[in-house]
């Protein structure tokens, strides 16, 4: 029996002062049940919880830890930067270096640094609205772009209807300008632009969705989205917060080469620190304050420690790093499918480069949120807990990506693979 008493005590204490005991809901284990592990430290591919259990980490802080935890060169860059002061509220060379490092890899002429993916998507849509002078945006059900009000919209009933608030606290007025469509559905996109085209400022999409589990775009879908937006004078915004610098040296752009007008990044580019960015064509970025009229700002934006961590991480992320992660992701995902098939568990495993996830479903494929939402989350919970007991930390939700890092070596992967058969049998019950 795994000891978790210290995690349980810390969770109780946290719940007294922090809503639900966590600072981001999925960490609370609500969708899998049980007590979240409180983490004491992390090294390479492993988390160590406060009871001393060592866990192979397949969450990687929800994506950022591409090189694994506490990479020595990243830690050195961070401590060197911190020793010089932690925030100045004035420009630094470190910010330019991070942005240069990004635009050398990714499809953007200029970037503005911010502190989270949420800020990046919120700001990019303000810019798109400022540039076009239009109000409406199009997003897809199951694509998560952070928690800015206008993006917390659910689909209304029927095709191409305007969004309704996806959570209490968001006003109907805010989401009335958000059109929510089913993912991978070209007809819905065509119909929405036919009805609202002249009012649409931007279409925003995850470059390859990972927030409903991994649901890659159908062949040509992103190119179709960009072309449809342009036909109607709207901007095509690619959200690469999750995929950027994770699936290739640039992001999903490195796989499908669809050029966005504006793009958002986060996660990997901060090397584990709060750091994100939005950007794109220089003519659009010139409309941001202080050059243009679209206001956007941030006390800690471009923080020197975050910039040092991000630049160091990106510079260490060579083609060999990606090739290694891709190979491991292929090996591990095949082992998952084998174990589940051997236990007779219906499932679909989907990839976007080295990101993958498993859906416990009878469906032949998962092209959209409605199909993802119909999966058997109880089977996932049983699978998750069997893996956790065996020392493997999977995402505590069936709708999340399994992330690997360059630090996941043979020993870590073998530990995961040997835990799979028993977990598959648990999922079968
Ligand atoms: N966009 C995408 C595609 C994301 O996956 C996320 C977070 O998971 C965000 C935006 C929001 O980023 P953050 O959690 O840093 O606000």
Boltz pocket constraint, residues with backbone or C-beta under 6 A from the ligand:
constraints:
  - pocket:
      binder: B
      contacts: [[A, 62], [A, 115], [A, 116], [A, 117], [A, 118], [A, 119], [A, 121], [A, 144], [A, 145], [A, 146], [A, 147], [A, 206], [A, 211], [A, 239], [A, 240], [A, 241], [A, 242], [A, 266], [A, 267], [A, 276]]
      max_distance: 6.0
